[in-house]
Amino acid sequence: MIKPDGLSGNYKEKIKEAILGSGFDIIEEAVVHLDAERASLFYAEHADRSFFNSLVKYMTSGPVCAMVLESPDAISRWRNLIGPTDARKAKTSHPDSIRAMCGLDSEKNCVHGSDSPQSAAREISFFFRDDKSEALEHDE
Ligand code: CMP
């Protein structure tokens, strides 16, 4: 997922170039503006964290671009490509990563990646119905 700062900073095409250049196929893509209820649901596992309210505010500040990426070892390869959560660390430890390119700090880190096959399945069904003929409400 490209987060609101990634889209508002006009990084979408650069991020997609990095995705395709790394050998992923983009098999689904949708721009969606989450409301507070949907953003809270997406990040429900972080509901007890001190940064949760701020995270929800950030994630509802503009549209996001959800994508389904396909490749062998997609989860670990994507997480490696985006770099560490804290974009400040990414700039030193993973200078070629996407978060180094467009992230700001540990919250505004411009992209998200599922951390397991289970969370990928949940997050894909959050944005995309199994039945493609009944797409969820998308901005584009
Ligand atoms: P993401 O990889 O999408 O998963 C959870 C998100 O919570 C994370 O990216 C950040 O946007 C945010 N986050 C994680 N840690 C912190 C933190 N310490 N302070 C603020 N936001 C955080």
Backbone and ligand atoms as CSV (ligand in chain L), in Angstrom:
chain,resi,resn,atom,element,x,y,z
A,1,MET,N,N,0.851,-1.187,0.000
A,1,MET,CA,C,0.000,0.000,0.000
A,1,MET,C,C,0.891,1.243,0.000
A,2,ILE,N,N,0.540,2.155,-0.914
A,2,ILE,CA,C,1.194,3.464,-0.870
A,2,ILE,C,C,0.319,4.343,0.021
A,3,LYS,N,N,0.924,4.917,1.049
A,3,LYS,CA,C,0.181,5.687,2.054
A,3,LYS,C,C,-0.051,7.132,1.563
A,4,PRO,N,N,-0.842,7.905,2.324
A,4,PRO,CA,C,-1.197,9.254,1.842
A,4,PRO,C,C,0.003,10.132,1.485
A,5,ASP,N,N,1.087,10.046,2.258
A,5,ASP,CA,C,2.246,10.904,1.940
A,5,ASP,C,C,2.921,10.455,0.646
A,6,GLY,N,N,2.849,9.150,0.352
A,6,GLY,CA,C,3.416,8.641,-0.909
A,6,GLY,C,C,2.651,9.171,-2.106
A,7,LEU,N,N,1.323,9.222,-1.979
A,7,LEU,CA,C,0.517,9.726,-3.104
A,7,LEU,C,C,0.604,11.235,-3.208
A,8,SER,N,N,0.495,11.939,-2.058
A,8,SER,CA,C,0.488,13.411,-2.127
A,8,SER,C,C,1.862,13.935,-2.549
A,9,GLY,N,N,2.908,13.162,-2.279
A,9,GLY,CA,C,4.255,13.579,-2.697
A,9,GLY,C,C,4.578,13.169,-4.117
A,10,ASN,N,N,3.581,12.641,-4.805
A,10,ASN,CA,C,3.761,12.225,-6.208
A,10,ASN,C,C,4.831,11.152,-6.396
A,11,TYR,N,N,4.859,10.190,-5.479
A,11,TYR,CA,C,5.824,9.097,-5.586
A,11,TYR,C,C,5.235,7.843,-6.228
A,12,LYS,N,N,3.948,7.900,-6.605
A,12,LYS,CA,C,3.303,6.671,-7.069
A,12,LYS,C,C,4.037,6.039,-8.260
A,13,GLU,N,N,4.368,6.828,-9.264
A,13,GLU,CA,C,5.002,6.251,-10.459
A,13,GLU,C,C,6.394,5.717,-10.138
A,14,LYS,N,N,7.148,6.449,-9.309
A,14,LYS,CA,C,8.490,5.981,-8.930
A,14,LYS,C,C,8.404,4.670,-8.152
A,15,ILE,N,N,7.404,4.587,-7.275
A,15,ILE,CA,C,7.237,3.357,-6.488
A,15,ILE,C,C,6.845,2.207,-7.408
A,16,LYS,N,N,5.961,2.475,-8.357
A,16,LYS,CA,C,5.573,1.411,-9.281
A,16,LYS,C,C,6.748,0.974,-10.154
A,17,GLU,N,N,7.597,1.928,-10.539
A,17,GLU,CA,C,8.811,1.561,-11.295
A,17,GLU,C,C,9.689,0.634,-10.470
A,18,ALA,N,N,9.842,0.950,-9.171
A,18,ALA,CA,C,10.663,0.103,-8.288
A,18,ALA,C,C,10.039,-1.285,-8.160
A,19,ILE,N,N,8.712,-1.322,-8.073
A,19,ILE,CA,C,8.012,-2.607,-7.942
A,19,ILE,C,C,8.235,-3.459,-9.196
A,20,LEU,N,N,7.979,-2.867,-10.355
A,20,LEU,CA,C,8.083,-3.633,-11.608
A,20,LEU,C,C,9.547,-3.961,-11.912
A,21,GLY,N,N,10.457,-3.018,-11.592
A,21,GLY,CA,C,11.881,-3.245,-11.818
A,21,GLY,C,C,12.450,-4.335,-10.926
A,22,SER,N,N,11.754,-4.631,-9.834
A,22,SER,CA,C,12.201,-5.697,-8.928
A,22,SER,C,C,11.539,-7.025,-9.266
A,23,GLY,N,N,10.774,-7.055,-10.355
A,23,GLY,CA,C,10.235,-8.329,-10.825
A,23,GLY,C,C,8.880,-8.727,-10.267
A,24,PHE,N,N,8.211,-7.797,-9.555
A,24,PHE,CA,C,6.852,-8.117,-9.092
A,24,PHE,C,C,5.859,-7.880,-10.231
A,25,ASP,N,N,4.794,-8.648,-10.221
A,25,ASP,CA,C,3.632,-8.318,-11.052
A,25,ASP,C,C,2.607,-7.634,-10.156
A,26,ILE,N,N,1.990,-6.565,-10.672
A,26,ILE,CA,C,0.904,-5.893,-9.941
A,26,ILE,C,C,-0.397,-6.497,-10.458
A,27,ILE,N,N,-1.071,-7.289,-9.621
A,27,ILE,CA,C,-2.254,-7.980,-10.145
A,27,ILE,C,C,-3.571,-7.312,-9.727
A,28,GLU,N,N,-3.524,-6.406,-8.769
A,28,GLU,CA,C,-4.692,-5.597,-8.409
A,28,GLU,C,C,-4.174,-4.234,-7.984
A,29,GLU,N,N,-4.971,-3.203,-8.224
A,29,GLU,CA,C,-4.568,-1.850,-7.814
A,29,GLU,C,C,-5.824,-1.015,-7.628
A,30,ALA,N,N,-5.909,-0.264,-6.543
A,30,ALA,CA,C,-7.085,0.581,-6.311
A,30,ALA,C,C,-6.713,1.753,-5.412
A,31,VAL,N,N,-7.190,2.935,-5.765
A,31,VAL,CA,C,-7.011,4.115,-4.919
A,31,VAL,C,C,-8.261,4.274,-4.056
A,32,VAL,N,N,-8.048,4.374,-2.746
A,32,VAL,CA,C,-9.156,4.391,-1.791
A,32,VAL,C,C,-8.874,5.457,-0.733
A,33,HIS,N,N,-9.907,6.207,-0.357
A,33,HIS,CA,C,-9.741,7.141,0.771
A,33,HIS,C,C,-10.391,6.495,1.996
A,34,LEU,N,N,-9.563,6.042,2.933
A,34,LEU,CA,C,-10.082,5.365,4.129
A,34,LEU,C,C,-10.715,6.385,5.078
A,35,ASP,N,N,-11.811,5.992,5.723
A,35,ASP,CA,C,-12.314,6.825,6.830
A,35,ASP,C,C,-11.745,6.256,8.141
A,36,ALA,N,N,-12.035,6.946,9.248
A,36,ALA,CA,C,-11.403,6.563,10.525
A,36,ALA,C,C,-11.780,5.136,10.927
A,37,GLU,N,N,-13.015,4.764,10.634
A,37,GLU,CA,C,-13.453,3.412,11.012
A,37,GLU,C,C,-12.673,2.347,10.247
A,38,ARG,N,N,-12.516,2.567,8.938
A,38,ARG,CA,C,-11.806,1.579,8.097
A,38,ARG,C,C,-10.311,1.567,8.422
A,39,ALA,N,N,-9.719,2.743,8.652
A,39,ALA,CA,C,-8.291,2.785,8.993
A,39,ALA,C,C,-8.044,2.098,10.339
A,40,SER,N,N,-8.959,2.300,11.295
A,40,SER,CA,C,-8.820,1.659,12.610
A,40,SER,C,C,-8.932,0.149,12.484
A,41,LEU,N,N,-9.807,-0.287,11.589
A,41,LEU,CA,C,-9.971,-1.729,11.361
A,41,LEU,C,C,-8.716,-2.311,10.709
A,42,PHE,N,N,-8.181,-1.594,9.734
A,42,PHE,CA,C,-6.984,-2.086,9.043
A,42,PHE,C,C,-5.832,-2.272,10.029
A,43,TYR,N,N,-5.689,-1.302,10.956
A,43,TYR,CA,C,-4.573,-1.340,11.906
A,43,TYR,C,C,-5.021,-1.789,13.307
A,44,ALA,N,N,-6.068,-2.614,13.365
A,44,ALA,CA,C,-6.639,-3.022,14.657
A,44,ALA,C,C,-5.592,-3.619,15.606
A,45,GLU,N,N,-4.586,-4.299,15.048
A,45,GLU,CA,C,-3.580,-4.929,15.919
A,45,GLU,C,C,-2.752,-3.886,16.694
A,46,HIS,N,N,-2.790,-2.629,16.234
A,46,HIS,CA,C,-2.031,-1.574,16.916
A,46,HIS,C,C,-2.912,-0.689,17.811
A,47,ALA,N,N,-4.156,-1.118,18.042
A,47,ALA,CA,C,-5.128,-0.267,18.750
A,47,ALA,C,C,-4.651,0.168,20.138
A,48,ASP,N,N,-3.812,-0.639,20.791
A,48,ASP,CA,C,-3.346,-0.294,22.138
A,48,ASP,C,C,-2.085,0.566,22.128
A,49,ARG,N,N,-1.515,0.802,20.964
A,49,ARG,CA,C,-0.243,1.530,20.907
A,49,ARG,C,C,-0.473,3.030,21.064
A,50,SER,N,N,0.518,3.693,21.642
A,50,SER,CA,C,0.374,5.134,21.905
A,50,SER,C,C,0.213,5.930,20.605
A,51,PHE,N,N,0.739,5.389,19.503
A,51,PHE,CA,C,0.704,6.135,18.244
A,51,PHE,C,C,-0.568,5.872,17.435
A,52,PHE,N,N,-1.491,5.070,17.979
A,52,PHE,CA,C,-2.631,4.621,17.170
A,52,PHE,C,C,-3.483,5.783,16.630
A,53,ASN,N,N,-3.875,6.722,17.499
A,53,ASN,CA,C,-4.741,7.820,17.041
A,53,ASN,C,C,-4.054,8.655,15.959
A,54,SER,N,N,-2.784,8.890,16.167
A,54,SER,CA,C,-2.020,9.653,15.183
A,54,SER,C,C,-1.924,8.876,13.867
A,55,LEU,N,N,-1.735,7.559,13.973
A,55,LEU,CA,C,-1.655,6.705,12.781
A,55,LEU,C,C,-2.965,6.771,11.987
A,56,VAL,N,N,-4.088,6.704,12.692
A,56,VAL,CA,C,-5.395,6.754,12.017
A,56,VAL,C,C,-5.582,8.113,11.338
A,57,LYS,N,N,-5.170,9.176,12.032
A,57,LYS,CA,C,-5.285,10.528,11.447
A,57,LYS,C,C,-4.452,10.624,10.155
A,58,TYR,N,N,-3.237,10.108,10.234
A,58,TYR,CA,C,-2.345,10.104,9.065
A,58,TYR,C,C,-2.953,9.295,7.920
A,59,MET,N,N,-3.460,8.114,8.238
A,59,MET,CA,C,-3.943,7.216,7.190
A,59,MET,C,C,-5.260,7.677,6.568
A,60,THR,N,N,-5.931,8.642,7.223
A,60,THR,CA,C,-7.168,9.183,6.654
A,60,THR,C,C,-6.948,10.583,6.063
A,61,SER,N,N,-5.691,11.038,6.041
A,61,SER,CA,C,-5.414,12.413,5.604
A,61,SER,C,C,-5.498,12.563,4.083
A,62,GLY,N,N,-5.577,11.455,3.369
A,62,GLY,CA,C,-5.675,11.486,1.910
A,62,GLY,C,C,-5.820,10.066,1.416
A,63,PRO,N,N,-5.984,9.894,0.100
A,63,PRO,CA,C,-6.150,8.537,-0.426
A,63,PRO,C,C,-4.882,7.692,-0.295
A,64,VAL,N,N,-5.079,6.390,-0.319
A,64,VAL,CA,C,-3.975,5.430,-0.362
A,64,VAL,C,C,-4.130,4.629,-1.656
A,65,CYS,N,N,-3.057,3.965,-2.075
A,65,CYS,CA,C,-3.144,3.079,-3.243
A,65,CYS,C,C,-2.817,1.663,-2.778
A,66,ALA,N,N,-3.840,0.818,-2.787
A,66,ALA,CA,C,-3.643,-0.583,-2.389
A,66,ALA,C,C,-3.272,-1.399,-3.621
A,67,MET,N,N,-2.308,-2.282,-3.462
A,67,MET,CA,C,-1.900,-3.141,-4.586
A,67,MET,C,C,-1.693,-4.564,-4.105
A,68,VAL,N,N,-1.980,-5.495,-4.992
A,68,VAL,CA,C,-1.630,-6.894,-4.741
A,68,VAL,C,C,-0.432,-7.208,-5.628
A,69,LEU,N,N,0.691,-7.542,-4.995
A,69,LEU,CA,C,1.932,-7.843,-5.722
A,69,LEU,C,C,2.157,-9.349,-5.727
A,70,GLU,N,N,2.637,-9.830,-6.858
A,70,GLU,CA,C,2.890,-11.267,-6.974
A,70,GLU,C,C,4.333,-11.502,-7.387
A,71,SER,N,N,5.000,-12.418,-6.668
A,71,SER,CA,C,6.336,-12.904,-7.059
A,71,SER,C,C,6.674,-14.037,-6.105
A,72,PRO,N,N,7.682,-14.849,-6.434
A,72,PRO,CA,C,8.168,-15.790,-5.415
A,72,PRO,C,C,8.628,-14.998,-4.190
A,73,ASP,N,N,8.373,-15.491,-3.002
A,73,ASP,CA,C,8.790,-14.826,-1.752
A,73,ASP,C,C,8.376,-13.359,-1.716
A,74,ALA,N,N,7.166,-13.077,-2.171
A,74,ALA,CA,C,6.735,-11.683,-2.315
A,74,ALA,C,C,6.791,-10.920,-0.990
A,75,ILE,N,N,6.388,-11.556,0.099
A,75,ILE,CA,C,6.314,-10.823,1.376
A,75,ILE,C,C,7.700,-10.368,1.824
A,76,SER,N,N,8.662,-11.295,1.851
A,76,SER,CA,C,9.987,-10.886,2.332
A,76,SER,C,C,10.676,-9.982,1.315
A,77,ARG,N,N,10.453,-10.238,0.022
A,77,ARG,CA,C,11.101,-9.393,-0.989
A,77,ARG,C,C,10.545,-7.966,-0.946
A,78,TRP,N,N,9.234,-7.830,-0.738
A,78,TRP,CA,C,8.646,-6.477,-0.668
A,78,TRP,C,C,9.111,-5.766,0.593
A,79,ARG,N,N,9.152,-6.474,1.706
A,79,ARG,CA,C,9.578,-5.825,2.950
A,79,ARG,C,C,11.032,-5.385,2.863
A,80,ASN,N,N,11.830,-6.161,2.144
A,80,ASN,CA,C,13.218,-5.772,1.945
A,80,ASN,C,C,13.311,-4.524,1.043
A,81,LEU,N,N,12.463,-4.486,0.030
A,81,LEU,CA,C,12.476,-3.342,-0.901
A,81,LEU,C,C,11.998,-2.050,-0.219
A,82,ILE,N,N,11.043,-2.161,0.716
A,82,ILE,CA,C,10.557,-0.922,1.348
A,82,ILE,C,C,11.496,-0.449,2.470
A,83,GLY,N,N,12.250,-1.348,3.094
A,83,GLY,CA,C,13.175,-0.951,4.151
A,83,GLY,C,C,12.493,-0.897,5.511
A,84,PRO,N,N,13.254,-0.517,6.553
A,84,PRO,CA,C,12.723,-0.533,7.916
A,84,PRO,C,C,11.582,0.470,8.139
A,85,THR,N,N,10.763,0.203,9.168
A,85,THR,CA,C,9.606,1.049,9.482
A,85,THR,C,C,9.999,2.513,9.610
A,86,ASP,N,N,11.069,2.774,10.354
A,86,ASP,CA,C,11.494,4.164,10.571
A,86,ASP,C,C,12.279,4.651,9.349
A,87,ALA,N,N,11.658,5.539,8.589
A,87,ALA,CA,C,12.272,6.014,7.346
A,87,ALA,C,C,13.608,6.723,7.605
A,88,ARG,N,N,13.796,7.270,8.820
A,88,ARG,CA,C,15.089,7.910,9.124
A,88,ARG,C,C,16.189,6.852,9.149
A,89,LYS,N,N,15.865,5.680,9.717
A,89,LYS,CA,C,16.840,4.574,9.718
A,89,LYS,C,C,17.051,4.057,8.311
A,90,ALA,N,N,15.947,3.986,7.537
A,90,ALA,CA,C,16.047,3.479,6.161
A,90,ALA,C,C,17.069,4.292,5.369
A,91,LYS,N,N,17.100,5.598,5.612
A,91,LYS,CA,C,17.997,6.466,4.835
A,91,LYS,C,C,19.471,6.121,5.082
A,92,THR,N,N,19.775,5.606,6.274
A,92,THR,CA,C,21.172,5.227,6.523
A,92,THR,C,C,21.429,3.746,6.258
A,93,SER,N,N,20.511,2.875,6.738
A,93,SER,CA,C,20.804,1.440,6.612
A,93,SER,C,C,20.353,0.843,5.278
A,94,HIS,N,N,19.312,1.414,4.647
A,94,HIS,CA,C,18.822,0.888,3.360
A,94,HIS,C,C,18.589,2.056,2.395
A,95,PRO,N,N,19.697,2.714,1.969
A,95,PRO,CA,C,19.542,3.940,1.173
A,95,PRO,C,C,18.809,3.741,-0.158
A,96,ASP,N,N,18.794,2.498,-0.666
A,96,ASP,CA,C,18.109,2.259,-1.943
A,96,ASP,C,C,16.648,1.860,-1.761
A,97,SER,N,N,16.172,1.862,-0.500
A,97,SER,CA,C,14.805,1.391,-0.244
A,97,SER,C,C,13.764,2.465,-0.572
A,98,ILE,N,N,12.528,2.018,-0.685
A,98,ILE,CA,C,11.440,2.958,-0.994
A,98,ILE,C,C,11.226,3.934,0.165
A,99,ARG,N,N,11.304,3.439,1.401
A,99,ARG,CA,C,11.110,4.360,2.535
A,99,ARG,C,C,12.238,5.391,2.627
A,100,ALA,N,N,13.446,5.006,2.219
A,100,ALA,CA,C,14.534,5.995,2.184
A,100,ALA,C,C,14.224,7.074,1.154
A,101,MET,N,N,13.576,6.664,0.058
A,101,MET,CA,C,13.275,7.616,-1.024
A,101,MET,C,C,12.172,8.593,-0.614
A,102,CYS,N,N,11.096,8.079,0.032
A,102,CYS,CA,C,9.944,8.976,0.205
A,102,CYS,C,C,9.392,9.050,1.625
A,103,GLY,N,N,9.958,8.301,2.583
A,103,GLY,CA,C,9.442,8.354,3.949
A,103,GLY,C,C,10.053,9.483,4.748
A,104,LEU,N,N,9.419,9.780,5.884
A,104,LEU,CA,C,9.876,10.888,6.725
A,104,LEU,C,C,10.386,10.391,8.080
A,105,ASP,N,N,9.598,9.532,8.740
A,105,ASP,CA,C,9.941,9.084,10.098
A,105,ASP,C,C,9.289,7.726,10.359
A,106,SER,N,N,9.076,7.367,11.637
A,106,SER,CA,C,8.554,6.018,11.924
A,106,SER,C,C,7.052,5.926,11.677
A,107,GLU,N,N,6.369,7.048,11.572
A,107,GLU,CA,C,4.941,7.022,11.227
A,107,GLU,C,C,4.749,7.278,9.728
A,108,LYS,N,N,5.232,8.398,9.274
A,108,LYS,CA,C,5.041,8.769,7.865
A,108,LYS,C,C,6.147,8.097,7.043
A,109,ASN,N,N,5.872,6.822,6.743
A,109,ASN,CA,C,6.895,6.011,6.075
A,109,ASN,C,C,6.457,5.580,4.678
A,110,CYS,N,N,5.479,6.210,4.141
A,110,CYS,CA,C,5.017,6.209,2.727
A,110,CYS,C,C,4.521,4.886,2.136
A,111,VAL,N,N,4.907,3.764,2.691
A,111,VAL,CA,C,4.392,2.486,2.165
A,111,VAL,C,C,4.195,1.484,3.305
A,112,HIS,N,N,3.357,0.500,3.030
A,112,HIS,CA,C,3.084,-0.578,3.980
A,112,HIS,C,C,3.331,-1.908,3.272
A,113,GLY,N,N,3.698,-2.914,4.047
A,113,GLY,CA,C,3.799,-4.275,3.506
A,113,GLY,C,C,3.244,-5.276,4.493
A,114,SER,N,N,2.495,-6.234,3.994
A,114,SER,CA,C,1.978,-7.303,4.859
A,114,SER,C,C,3.156,-8.060,5.470
A,115,ASP,N,N,2.986,-8.494,6.734
A,115,ASP,CA,C,4.122,-9.145,7.399
A,115,ASP,C,C,4.048,-10.665,7.428
A,116,SER,N,N,2.993,-11.263,6.866
A,116,SER,CA,C,2.872,-12.730,6.855
A,116,SER,C,C,1.831,-13.100,5.800
A,117,PRO,N,N,1.809,-14.377,5.373
A,117,PRO,CA,C,0.761,-14.785,4.429
A,117,PRO,C,C,-0.631,-14.556,5.008
A,118,GLN,N,N,-0.783,-14.739,6.323
A,118,GLN,CA,C,-2.104,-14.541,6.949
A,118,GLN,C,C,-2.508,-13.074,6.873
A,119,SER,N,N,-1.591,-12.162,7.202
A,119,SER,CA,C,-1.971,-10.750,7.146
A,119,SER,C,C,-2.159,-10.310,5.693
A,120,ALA,N,N,-1.396,-10.898,4.764
A,120,ALA,CA,C,-1.613,-10.561,3.344
A,120,ALA,C,C,-3.021,-10.962,2.921
A,121,ALA,N,N,-3.461,-12.142,3.311
A,121,ALA,CA,C,-4.813,-12.594,2.932
A,121,ALA,C,C,-5.859,-11.651,3.519
A,122,ARG,N,N,-5.675,-11.268,4.776
A,122,ARG,CA,C,-6.642,-10.363,5.424
A,122,ARG,C,C,-6.638,-8.992,4.740
A,123,GLU,N,N,-5.451,-8.488,4.462
A,123,GLU,CA,C,-5.346,-7.141,3.906
A,123,GLU,C,C,-5.823,-7.094,2.442
A,124,ILE,N,N,-5.602,-8.190,1.696
A,124,ILE,CA,C,-6.114,-8.241,0.316
A,124,ILE,C,C,-7.639,-8.247,0.341
A,125,SER,N,N,-8.223,-9.038,1.236
A,125,SER,CA,C,-9.696,-9.074,1.246
A,125,SER,C,C,-10.274,-7.779,1.828
A,126,PHE,N,N,-9.468,-7.031,2.602
A,126,PHE,CA,C,-9.901,-5.728,3.108
A,126,PHE,C,C,-10.144,-4.749,1.949
A,127,PHE,N,N,-9.265,-4.801,0.958
A,127,PHE,CA,C,-9.363,-3.847,-0.161
A,127,PHE,C,C,-10.056,-4.407,-1.404
A,128,PHE,N,N,-9.982,-5.720,-1.601
A,128,PHE,CA,C,-10.490,-6.314,-2.843
A,128,PHE,C,C,-11.368,-7.508,-2.501
A,129,ARG,N,N,-12.567,-7.498,-3.037
A,129,ARG,CA,C,-13.422,-8.669,-2.854
A,129,ARG,C,C,-12.876,-9.826,-3.677
A,130,ASP,N,N,-13.180,-11.049,-3.256
A,130,ASP,CA,C,-12.779,-12.219,-4.051
A,130,ASP,C,C,-13.476,-12.197,-5.405
A,131,ASP,N,N,-14.753,-11.767,-5.376
A,131,ASP,CA,C,-15.518,-11.673,-6.609
A,131,ASP,C,C,-15.218,-10.328,-7.271
A,132,LYS,N,N,-14.417,-10.354,-8.347
A,132,LYS,CA,C,-13.933,-9.116,-8.964
A,132,LYS,C,C,-15.088,-8.274,-9.537
A,133,SER,N,N,-16.222,-8.897,-9.812
A,133,SER,CA,C,-17.318,-8.150,-10.408
A,133,SER,C,C,-17.950,-7.196,-9.397
A,134,GLU,N,N,-17.645,-7.418,-8.128
A,134,GLU,CA,C,-18.226,-6.553,-7.094
A,134,GLU,C,C,-17.112,-5.831,-6.343
A,135,ALA,N,N,-16.377,-4.986,-7.062
A,135,ALA,CA,C,-15.250,-4.291,-6.432
A,135,ALA,C,C,-15.752,-3.405,-5.292
A,136,LEU,N,N,-14.942,-3.273,-4.256
A,136,LEU,CA,C,-15.280,-2.347,-3.176
A,136,LEU,C,C,-15.199,-0.920,-3.726
A,137,GLU,N,N,-15.759,0.008,-2.982
A,137,GLU,CA,C,-15.763,1.394,-3.467
A,137,GLU,C,C,-14.346,1.930,-3.586
A,138,HIS,N,N,-13.928,2.226,-4.795
A,138,HIS,CA,C,-12.582,2.740,-5.035
A,138,HIS,C,C,-12.694,4.141,-5.625
A,139,ASP,N,N,-11.685,4.966,-5.366
A,139,ASP,CA,C,-11.721,6.338,-5.880
A,139,ASP,C,C,-11.443,6.387,-7.386
A,140,GLU,N,N,-10.702,5.365,-7.892
A,140,GLU,CA,C,-10.373,5.368,-9.333
A,140,GLU,C,C,-10.717,4.027,-9.921
L,1,CMP,P1,P,3.271,-0.034,8.827
L,1,CMP,O1,O,4.383,-0.877,8.352
L,1,CMP,O2,O,2.148,0.268,7.907
L,1,CMP,O3,O,2.660,-0.709,10.144
L,1,CMP,C1,C,2.174,-0.006,11.239
L,1,CMP,C2,C,2.339,1.463,11.102
L,1,CMP,O4,O,2.280,2.183,12.315
L,1,CMP,C3,C,3.743,1.767,10.593
L,1,CMP,O5,O,3.888,1.354,9.274
L,1,CMP,C4,C,3.836,3.249,10.858
L,1,CMP,O6,O,3.128,4.033,9.904
L,1,CMP,C5,C,3.139,3.313,12.212
L,1,CMP,N1,N,4.128,3.242,13.293
L,1,CMP,C6,C,4.878,2.187,13.659
L,1,CMP,N2,N,5.676,2.496,14.696
L,1,CMP,C7,C,5.404,3.789,15.008
L,1,CMP,C8,C,5.906,4.691,15.988
L,1,CMP,N3,N,6.821,4.317,16.876
L,1,CMP,N4,N,5.410,5.935,16.019
L,1,CMP,C9,C,4.460,6.309,15.135
L,1,CMP,N5,N,3.944,5.493,14.172
L,1,CMP,C10,C,4.414,4.253,14.119
